[in-house]
Amino acid sequence: MKLYKQPAELKTLIERVADYTLDMDLTWDWPCGVAYYGVSRAYEATGDRKLLERMIAWVDEYIEAGLPPVWTVNACAMGHMLLTLYAETKEPKYLDLILSKIDYLERDALRFGDRVLQHTVSANNDFPEQAWADTLFMAAYFLLRAGVLLDRKELIHDALHQYFWHINYLQDEDNGLWYHGYNNLKQDHMSGIHWARANAWGAYTMARAARGLPEAYLYPPMMHIWSSLRDQLAAIKKLQKEDGLWGTVLDDSDAYGEVSATAGIAAAMIVQSNPLHGKYVRKALDGVIANITDAGRVLNVSGGTAVMNDIEGYLGIDRKWAQGWGQGLALALLTAALEEVQAEEQRTEREDMAGADRGDKDGSARAEQTSAAGESAENAASALSTEGDNVAAKP
């Protein structure tokens, strides 16, 4: 996928957004989980040890001060950063926290139907038997990554099980878009709105699952995920605004462009690797970059959003302030773009080297042919000269 960006430009933006994010006064909950997932991706993509060291210092200080006494599904988003820290340091205290979150999700988290994780943000049963798209990022994708890192197949299977059911509950089969939530008690999608950030949670985590799971083709639910993502992105790409953003309600032409959703959707397109999506990604990337200040703050990110009663409810959500999820999803896009640009450069270098090798071989072959032709001519001339000498010597 050709993005026509320079790595240096993207690295500068990543550093700027990551620094702003780390300076935010975030706490141990899902906004910080998404934000620090983005910082983790920034570290993985750039190798900037400063980012790793700042995350370690923050977590260690938080552990010392005291972690929340109760986990929730949404707060398990903090596990993403912990996976990166443990992979880099092998520090047991990070593994202990990862295992604690896994134990909560596998044993204690509220579930309904066929063991589908219920959306929870507190110790209370706030949303009985409701599935929200957010859960794929906060919990299912975390379980998948943990299963891969720790080589625990049962976690991978549970994660893919969550993907399977969230797709079934949330994707509109008529148009490919995702609803924000599903109420199993009422058997409906509540207001039935195709909210953009819900679609970003779904698209990004499906794309990352397809990319990050070794031998993904051996897991039957992956076929379900690939098809869902294909149909979803096919629908979403048609709804992009002229400035590159997607509206906070995807299929409402009057909805304002929302940056966090745009970043998540465009990142999903990069990771999915359909080259024909390049023109949509380039517009989205420009649109997101236009909403990043010199200080690294990501603008026009809607605030925390429940399943609202109607479109007006979604359009009325404030977008004045910086949000952890806006910072994190912007970093997800910028890092995916950086990795894609660097991969494209490597492909070009390999092609150039292969072309040079072919040129050298062709030149050598031509030289050998020329040399052989020269030798043949010399041999022929020598033969004629010898024959002439022999004729002249006869009486």
N, C-alpha and C positions, 0 to 999 in steps of 0.2 A: 504494500500500500504506500503510495507516494504522498508524503505530507508537506514537502517543501519547507521544512523548518531546519534551522541549524542547531546541532546539539548544544552549542554554547548558549544560545538564546534560551533553550528549554531548561538547561541546568541553572541559569540565572533565575528564571521564574520559579523553579522548584525550590531553590534555596530561599528565595524571598517568601514564598508561601509557607514553607516549613518553619522558618524562623518566627513568622507571625503566629503560626499555629501553636508552637511551643511556648510562646509568651502569653497565650490566652489563659485565663483563670478557670481551667476546666476541672471537673471532678470525676470520680470513678463511676461513670455511667455511659450510656450509649453515645451521646454526642462526642465525648472524649474518645470512646472506642473507635468511632469512624474517623475522627481527626487523627488519632495516633496510628490507625491503620495506614492512612495516607502518608504520615511521616515515615512509617516503616517501609512503605513502598519507595519513598524518596531515598532512604538509606540503601535499599537493595539495588535501586537503579543507578545511583551515583557513587556508592561506596564511601560517602562522606561520614567518617567516623564521629564527627562532632554531633551528628543527629543521633547516632546510637548512644553516645555518652550522655546526651541530654535526656533521652528517654529512660536510660538506666537510672540516672540521678533522680528523675521525677518518681519513678516507680518505687525505688528504694526509700525515698522520703515518705511516700504515701503508705508503704507497708509499716514503716516506723510509727507514723501518726495514727494508723488504724484504718483498716478497710471496712466497707459496709458490712453489717452483720448478716444481711440477707442478699442472696443473688436473685436476679430476675433474668428472663429470657433476653431482654434488650441489653442489660448490663453485661451479658456474655460477649458483647462486641469488644470489650476490653481484652478478650482472649487473643485477638488478632495480633496486637502488639507483643503480648507475652510469648506467642509462638516465635516471632522474629527474635526476641531477646534470648529465648532459650536456645534456638538454633545457632545463634552467634556465640553465646557464652557458656552453654551447658550448665548454667547456674541452677542448683536444685530448687531454690525458693521460687523461681519462675515456673518450673515444672509442677511444683506443688499447687500453685494457683491455677495452672492449666487443668490439672487433674480435678481440682475442686469444682471448677466450672463444668467440666465434663460430667462429673458425678451428679451435679445438680440437674443438668439437662437430661441425663439418662434415668435418674431415679425420682427426682422431686418436682421437676417442672410440670405444670398443668398440661394435660393432653386431652384430645377428644377424638371421636371417630376411630380411625385406624392409626392410633398413636401419633396424631398430628399435634405438633407443638402449638399451644395457645399463645397468642400475643399477650405478654405481661410486661408491665413497667413498674410494678410495685409488689409488695407482699399480698396485696388484696386481689380478689378475683374481679378485676375491673372490666374485663371484656370476655365474659363467659362464652366459650366455644367459638371464638373468633380467630380466623386466620388472616394475618396481614402480610403484605409483601415484605415488610421490613424484616420479618423473622428469618428470611433467607440469608440476609447479610449478617444479622446479629448472632444467629445460632447455627443454621444449617451449614453455611460456608465455613464457619469456625470449626464445626465438627469434622467437616471434610478435610480441612487443612491439618487438624490435629491427627486425624486417622492416617493421613499420608506421612506426616512427620514421625509419629510414634509407631507406625506400622501396626495399626489396630483396625482390622477390616470391619469389625462390627460398627465402628464409628462411621466409616465410609458408607456402609450400607444404610445406617440410620439417616445420615445426611442426605443421601440420594432419595431415600424414602420421603423425606420432608420436601425436597424439590418436586418429586412426583405429585404429591398431594396438593402442594401450593399451586402448581401449574393447573391441576384439575379444577381447583376451587376458584382461581383468580383470573385465568386467561379467558377472554371473550372469544369464543370460537368463531363468531361471525366476522370479526375484523382483526383478530390477532393481538389487540391491545389487552393490557391487564387492568383489572379493577383494583382499587386500593385494599379492600377487605371483603371477607365473606363471613356471614353469620350462620353457623351450622344449626342453631336452634330455630331460626326463622327460615332457613334454606334460601337465603337471598344475599345479594351484594350490597345491602343497605341502600345508600344513595345511588349506587351504580355508576360512580364517576371514574373515568380513566385518568387518574392523577399521575402526573409526569414522574414524580420522584418514586412512586410505587413501581412504575415501569423501569426506572433506573435501577432500583434494588434488584428487581427480577433479572433484567438483561445483564447487568454487570456480574452478578454472582453466577448466572448460568454460563456466561462466557468464561469466567475464571475457573469454574468447575471443569469445563471441557478442556481447558488448557493445562490445568494443574494436576489432574489425576492421571498417574501413569497407567498405561494400557486401559484407558477409559472405555474403549470399544468392547471390553470384556464385561462391562456392567450394563445389563439390559436397560435400567432407567436412563442411561446416558442418551439412548436413541430418542427417548421422550424429550429430554432436555434440548438436544440439538434441534429437533423439529420445532419445539416451542420457541426457541430463540430465533430461528430462521423466520418464522411467521410473524413474530413480534417486531423484529427489526424491519421486515418488509413493510409493515404497516406504519411504523414510527417514522421512517425516512421521508414518507410523503407529507408529513405534517410539520416539517421544519420551517421556521420563519426565515424571512429574508436576511435578518441579522445573524443567522446561524443558531439561534436558540430555539428550544422547544417550549411551548406554552405550559404553564403550570397545570392546566387541564388540556390534555393533548389535542382533543378534537373540538375545542372551543376556539375559534379563530380570534376572538377578542381577548383571550387570556394572555397575561403578561409573560414575557420570556423568563424562565426560571433557570438560574445558572447551575445549581447543584444537580438537578435532573439532567440538564444538557451534558454536564461533565460525565455523569455516570453512563448515560446512553452512548456518548461518543467513545468513551473508554471501552465499552462493550463491543462496539463496532471494530475498534482496533484489534482487540484481543480475538474476536471471531475471525478476523483476517479475510473478509470478502473484499477483494481489491476494488469492486465496483462501489463500495461504500466510501471510497476515498474522498469523493467530492463533498459528501455530507460531513465527514469528519473534519475536513479542512475548514469548512464554514463554521462548524461548531467550535473548533479549536480557536479560531479567530474571535468568535463571539465570547468565549470564556475568557481569553486573554484580555479582551477589551474591558472585562469586569474585574480585573485584578489591579489593585492600586500599587503604587511604588513601594508601599510598606508591606505588601503581601496579603492584604485583606481581600477576600473574595466578596464581591458585591451581589446584590439582587438574589439573595438566597432566602427562600421562604422559611418562616419559623416552624417550630414543631407543629405537626398537623395531625389531628385525629381524623377518623372517617367522618367527614362533615355531612350535614344534612342535604346540601345542594351545592350547585356550582358557585353560588354567591359566597358560601362559606369558605370555599377554597380560595376564591379571588380576594377575600378579605383578610387573609393571613398576612401579617406584617412581614416585610422583607428589608427592614432598615438595618438590622444588626448583623455582625459577623456571627456565623454559626459553625460549630465543630464539624457538622456533616458537610457543610459547604466547602470548608477548607480541605477536608479529607477526600471528598470526591473530586475536587479540582486537582489535588495531587495524584489521585488515581489516573486521571486523564493525562496530566503532564508527564508522568512517569511512563505510562503506556506509549505515549507519543515519542518520548526519548528513546525507549527501547526499540520502537519500530524504525525510527530514523537511523539509529546505530546499526540495526540489522540490515537496513537497506544499503547503508554505506559498505558494510562487510560484503554483501552480495555483489555490489558493484566492483569492489576491489578484487574479489575472486574471479569475476567475469573478465576484468581487465588483465589479471595475471594469466588466466586461461588463454585469453586472446594473445597476450605477449608470448606465451609458451608456444601457441600454434604458429605465431609469426616466426619465432626462432626456429621451430622445426621445419616450417616451409622454406625459410632462408637456407637452412642447412641442407635440405633436400635439393634446393636449386643449385647450391654451391657444389654438392656432390655430383649432380647431373652435369654441371658445367665442367667440373674437373674430369669426370669420366669422358665427356665429349672431347675435351682437349687431349686427353691421353689417347683416345681412339684416333684423333687426327694425327697426332705425332707418330703413332704406330703405323698408320697408313702411309704417311710421308716417308717414314724410315723404310717401310717395305718397298715403296716405289724406288727409293734411292738405291736400295740393295739390288733390286731387279735391274735397274739401269746399269749399275756397276758390273753385274754379271753379264749383261748383253755386250757391254763394251769390251769385256775381257775375252770374248769368244773370237777365234781366228777367222 
